Amino acid sequence: MKKEILTFKIDGLTPETLPMMRLAEYMAELAQLFSNAERVHFDKVKKGSAVLQAWIEPQASPKVHSRLQVADSPDAPPDIAKAFRTINRMLRDDDSTGALRKGTATIIKFPGKKAPLAQTFRVHEAGVLDGIVIRVGGIDESVPIWIQDQQGNVHKNCHTRNRNMAKELAKHYLGPIIRLTGTAKSIRGQDGEWELEEFTVDTFELLDAAPLSEAIEAIRGIKGNAWDDYDDPLAELKDVREGS
């Protein structure tokens, strides 16, 4: 099986100055960027500047490259954009820059320390957070809770205003997806990205986790609906959403 080699070069660090724990953190974020974890493999760290070398199985190559092509674009999907931002932030913290390459061709440049920094500021505003309850705890009147969103991010900075709300949320521990509404305190970091610092829960509701296809079938069962007039109602819904 022919190996397709990708290299991630960190300018400013060498294998001798790159701690093992930091190496593991870079590898974890690269794995998130590549996805297809079972078909992308770590190879070695080359000499000179710290160069992490990985190889991709042929079956995964098209999917990996489709992700890499949009990684530094404004239209990147949330999971790809997050991995790109995290790697770039790590490089800036390490006073370095980086690049992902295939052979001599650069696929992605990570500006790291050279990226312009934005002004940091905070805002308080009404907010909404969807996810599942994975922890409820604390003895104060304001009870901390942990929420895991649909992208897998864990928000440990949420809390209720009172114990009664916490008791109600505890009934849905590891249960259905819920929608929390309340007050969000967010900060825009120097990389220009917003991060949720604190979320105070006022109310919540359960969300229907049924797939869209089931929802369409339910609508079709309503007397007098117009869905049966369309050969492909899902495509029609997509056209409506895109304004065509």
Residue, then its C-alpha position, 0 to 999 in steps of 0.5 A: m500500500k502506497k503511503e501519502i505523506l503529509t508533514f506539519k512543520i513548526d518553525g521555532l521548535t526542534p525535536e529537542t525543544l518540543p516537550m512530549m506533552r505538547l507534541a501530543e497536543y499538536m497531534a490531537e489537533l491535527a487528528q481533528l483537522f484530518s478526521n478519518a482517524e482510523r485511516v490517518h497514522f502518525d509516522k515520526v518527528k523529523k530532525g531540524s525544525a520540529v516536523l510531524q510526519a503522518w501518512i494517509e491511507p488511499q481510501a481516506s485521501p479525498k476526504v482528508h484533502s477536502r477538509l484541508q482545502v477549506a480549513d483556513s477559509p471563512d466557510a470552513p465547517p465548525d469542527i475544521a475551523k476550530a481545529f485550525r484556530t486551536i493549532n494557530r493559537m498553540l503556535r502563537d503561544d509557542d512563539s512559532t509559525g507552522a505549515l502543513r505540506k505534501g512534499t514541497a507544496t504547502i497546503i495550509k499556512f499557520p501564521g501563529k505568532k505573525a497573526p494580527l491580534a484583535q482587541t479583547f472585550r466582553v459582552h453580556e447578552a441573552g443567549v441560547l445553548d443546545g446540548i445534553v446535561i452531563r453533570v449537575g453539582g454544587i451546594d450553593e444556591s447557584v448550581p454549576i452544570w456541564i453541557q455537551d453541545q452537538q459538536g462535542n464541546v463541553h461547556k463547564n461554565c454554566h450554572t442555574r440561578n437556583r436549586n429548583m432549576a438544577k433539580e429539574l435539569a438533573k432529571h434529564y442527565l445524559g438524556p435528550i437534547i435540551r435548549l437552555t436560554g439565559t444570559a451569556k457572558s462571552i469574550r472575544g480573544q486576541d485571535g478574534e474568536w468568541e468564547l463563552e465564559e459563563f452562561t446563566v440558565d433561566t429556562f430550558e426546554l426539551l428538543d425533539a431529536a427525531p431526524l428530519s425525515e421523520a418530521i416530514e412524514a409526520i407533516r404528511g400525516i396532517k390533513g390538508n398539508a401540501w407536502d404530497d404535492y412535491d415529488d421531493p419535499l426535502a429538496e423543496l425545503k432546501d430550495v426554500r431555505e436557500g432562497s431559490 
